[in-house]
Structures are given as structure tokens and as C-alpha cells.
Amino acid sequence: MTFLALYEYKTAMSFADFPEQKQGVQLLQRSLERGRLAHAYLFGGHHLAELEALARTLAKTLNCQNPKRATANGPAIDCCDECAVCRKIDAENHGDVHWVRPESKSRVVTIDQMRDLMHEIHLKPNEAEYKVATIVAADRLNVQAANAFLKTLEEPPPKSILILLTTEPQRILETIISRCLRLNFAGEGTRKLATAQLEWLTAFGEMAAAEQKSLLGRYRLLGVLLKRLGELKGDIEKALTARSPLERYDDLDPKLREKWEDELAASIEAEYRLQRSDLLALLQWWLRDVWMQTMGLNGGELLSFPQISSAGAVAKRISSEQAIKNLQVLERMQRLLGSNVQEALALEVGLLELSL
Ligand SMILES: [Zn+2]
């Protein structure tokens, strides 16, 4: 991305101006078209300026006087970028479109800022169809500010939408993440995978797409996941042990031996956690493909794994809402695993909760 492109985010834009974010933008537009917008979104990506521009474009689209529509009288799916309302929102002086940014000194979003915002959101709209509130850098919400905000986040007033932006989703509190629908604007297209990963995901997807109504079926799926994790752990142990100095000395000082053994165990655990997280991320991407297809988005260039057909089969029998819940289940599973909860339990609870 060029400097010029970043600079240009400041000026007017419509959804058509984000060719690199086609996947996320199409999901938003499809939701607009179906009147299925979520009440709270978390936009993740690499550039806050770009995420702000996307949030602004959504605010404009919801309130534009002359929007582009999918059908003659259908809902708006993009803004005109020219009308008085669009210009007002661009200039950030629209009474119903609010922005909260980390305060300059401490770089955090404070509880006072959030209280002001919640007050505004609960007032009747001044001039707009929709109230839109965007929290720029939601990872900078301090704990009190986040807690004060949870209830509003869970149940915003009708005709209002909350948009949280972040370049560091791993720093956002679980309680916040679980109440938002997460959209990825990191601009990643079709995933390139190692053969072993692709084979595993294909097998997992096929098993999920086959009859899964029984508890037994679900535990079989868990078994496939646990087996792969066991293999990963075994490979990591082998590779890291071979590299450890322990292998090179026979008559080590016991204290030194103990230290090296501890270090080896710690590095095995750290690497395993990374790879486990990557494996679950694969499942998340596959479940995202399921969700896209429940929305009727099945163009090859939009899917992460167009070569894996099982996502389409699952999409045929669950609703978009269920598909979204699945994504949230995986998010939560990742968070739980990151917080030292017992692995087998977190995986089992998560897998049993999935709608497949
Ligand atoms: Zn407009």
C-alpha cells in the first residue's frame, strides 16, 4: 500500500473504492441487502486509517440520500459519496455518527469517553436513519471503559450500529469480542497451505459434512482434531529435542541439566501453542467459508478454500445466524486455550456447540 493510498483514506470513499477488501465488503453489502446487519461489528485489519474509511462508508451507506441499491427499491448497498449527508459524515460533523478515539496523552479510551458515547447512542437520532458509533482502536479500551460498555454492546438501541476497529484483536477483551461480529479486512485472499494441513482440513470438512447429528459423530470429529494435535506435538517434541544441547552432553552438571530440560519443555509448549492456534485458525477460515456460502457468496475468489467443497454442503443446512455463532464459538475456543484452560475440555465444549 502506498503512502498516497493511506492519505486518501481521509477523503470521500464508497465501498466500490476498496478493491483489496472485496471479501469483507461483499459480506457487508450482502448483509445490507438482506436487512441482516449485525448490531455490533469488530473490523480487524492492518491499517486503522483503512478501517476508519470502511466504517465511515458503512455509516454513509446507511444514511445516504441517494444510495446505490441492489434492486430498484431495495435497501442501500453503497453510498453516493456526494450528497449533503455523505459530505457531513466525511467531515465528521454529522450529529448521529460518532467517533471515539484513544486520548492523545495516555493513548487509551477512557470510561468518560464511553459514557458520553453511550449517552449519545441512547438519544433519539437527530437527523439520521441510523446512529453509528465507531470506536477506533478498540484494543485501547481500558477495563473499566470496556465493562461500562458491555450492556450497550450486547443490546444497542434499535437503528443503531456499533463498529469497533482494531489492528490488534488479540489485545481485546474476550467479553467484547464475543459480543461482536468480526470481519477481517487484512486483505488476505485464497490461503496457501502446506499439503499436510490441506489434507487434514479436507478430511475434517468431509467428516463434518457427513451425517453429524449424533453425539457419536461429534466425538469422532473431536477425535480427528485431537489426533492431528497429537501428531503436531510429537513432531515438535522430536524436532526441538534434537536441537537441544541435552543431546550433546552425557555428563552434565545436574543443575544445568535441569535448567536445559525446563527450557526445552517451555519451548515445546510455546511452539505447540502456536501450531495449535494455527490449526484452529484453519478451522475458523473453513467456518468462514461456510458462513459466506450461507449468504449466497460462493465465488471462488471469495472463499478461503474454494477447493474444499464440504463448506458448501454444511452451508446448505444451517442458517447465516448459526454460521455466525460457529465463528464465535471458535473465537471463544481460541481465547480459552490462550488462558490456560484445560485443552481437551475447551475443544470438546467448542466442538459440541458447533452447528454443522
Ligand atoms: Zn450520499
Residues whose N, C-alpha, C, O or C-beta is under 5 A from the ligand:
A	BS01	ZN	C64 Q65 N66 C79 C80 D81 E82 C83 C86
